[in-house]
């Protein structure tokens, strides 16, 4: 049972949204650049990396995606399966193949190249809120927690702005913790 003083997950999501919405467009661009640079530096020669394709207000992952493609890394992006609340995977050869799709997320609809989750070495995950133990809050539908639980072999790295950090994310057995969280200020090792 939840303690009266402890905010609910939805209240924490709202707080994180408010904090994130306080960032200016220049801050989002600058902070996203720093985060993508740190993410790239944190990779250790992995050949298959899943990167979420950002929507407005999230850490912009396009600089990372373009850089990885230039380096010859196999970039995999998620496609949202709304009916089953799951993610399917596609290799991304060209960012121009992305079109705005489910929940305003850019996806390579019409240009899909299926990928098996077992092939993923690193998964870059969007965070709405996070704590220093690696627990995260997403948007509440559980897509990523269900997906991540299927592929324990992959290193899980969350990307967020430092203003999205909270003291403690309420976590249960279904929540999958990150191995690392990268913000514009630091890379936090969670394991």
N, C-alpha and C positions, 0 to 999 in steps of 0.2 A: 504494500500500500504506500502511496506517495505521501511524503511529509508535507504538511500544510504550507511550510515556508518555501519548499522547493518548487520552482516553476516547472510547468509541464513542457514536454517537447515542443508543443505548438507555440507556447509563449517564448521559448528559447529561439525557435525559428523566426518568430516575429521580430525579436530583438536583433538577431543577426541580419535580417533583411533591412531593418532600419539603419543599423550601423553601416552596412554595405552601401545603402542608397545615399549615405552622407558623403561618399567619395565623389570628387569631381571627375569629369571625363579625362582630364590630364593626369590625375592621380591613378585612375584605372589603367590608362595606357602605360604610364611609367612603372607602376607597381607590377603590372602584368609582364612587362619586359624583364624586370628583375627576377620575377618568379620563373619565367620560362628559361632564363639564363641559368638559374640555379638548378632547375629540373634537368636541363641538358648536361650540366657539369656533374650532376649526381648519377648519371647513367654510366655504366661500366662496360661498354661495348655490347650491350644487349642488341639483338638483331630484330626482335619483334616486340614492339611497344604499343600498347593500347592507350590512346589519348582521347579524352572526351572533347567534343567540339563545342566550344562555349557559345552560350546565348548571351544577350545583353545583361549586364550587371555582374556576370561571372568573370573570374580570371580569364583573360583572353588567351586561349591556347594556340591561336593561329601562328604566332611567331615560332613556337616550339615545333608545331607540325611541319611548317615550311623548312625549318632548319634540319629536322630529322630526315625529311624526304631528300634534301640536298646531300646529306651524308650517306644516303643509301640504306637507311634504317627502314624496315618494313613497318609502316604506320597502320595501325588497326583502329577503326572508330566504331562506336556502338550505334546500333539502330534500335529505337524503342519499339517494342511489341506491346502496344497498349492493351490489347485484348487479353493477353496472357501475363501482363506485367513482367515481362522478361526483356532481356537485351539479346539481339543477334549481332554478329560481328561482320564487318567488311574491311578488307584491305583498302586503303585510300592511296591512289596513285597521283591524283591531282586535286588540290583544294577547289578548283573550279567545278568539280563534279558535285559539290555540296549544294543542297537546296534546303530552304527552310521547311521543316516538317513538323512532326509531333511535338507539342509543347514548345514550339518555336525553336527547336534544336536543328541546326544544319546537319543533314544526313545525305549520303551518296545514293539517294533513291534513283533507280534506273541505271546506276553504274556500280552495282554491288559485285564484290569479289569475296565470296564467303571464306571465313577463317574459323578454325576450331579453337575454342577457348584454351585447350591444352597447350597450344603453341605460344601463348602469351608469356613473356618473361617479366614484364613490368606493366602495371595498370595505373594510369594517372586518373585520379578520381576527383570529381567536383565536390566541394564541401560548402554547405550553407553555414554550419557552425562546427567547431572542433574544440577538443581539449588536448592537453599535453600528453595524455596517455594514448592518443591515437584514435579515440572515439570520435565519431562524426555524426552530424545530423545532415541528412539530405532533405529533399522536399516532402518526404513522408510516405511515398508510395512503396518503398522497399526494393526498387529495381536493382540498385547496386548491391545491397546486402545479400539479396538472393543470388545475384550473379557472382559476387566475390567469394561466397561460400563454396561455390563449385570449383574454384581454381586456386587452391591454397598454395600451389607452386609459384605463383606470380608474386613479385614484390609489389606492394600496394602503397602508392604515394598520393597523398591528398594535396590539392592546390587550393589556397584560399588567401584572402587578404588578412593581415594581422588583426584588423578590427573585428573579425569574425570569431576570434578566440573567446571562449567562455571558460569559467572555472571548472565545470564538470558537466559532461554530457551524460544524461541517464542512459545506461546501456543494458541490454538484456542478451540472452543467449543467441538471438538471431542477428545481433549487430556484429559486423566484422570490423575490427580495428585496423587502422593504417600502420604500416611499418615506419612511415616517415610522413611529415607534413611540411610543405614548403610555403613560406609566406615571403613578402617583399623584404622582411627583416632578417629571417633566419630559416634554417632547415632544422626541424625538430625530429630527432631520432626517437621513435616511440617503442622500440623493442630492445 
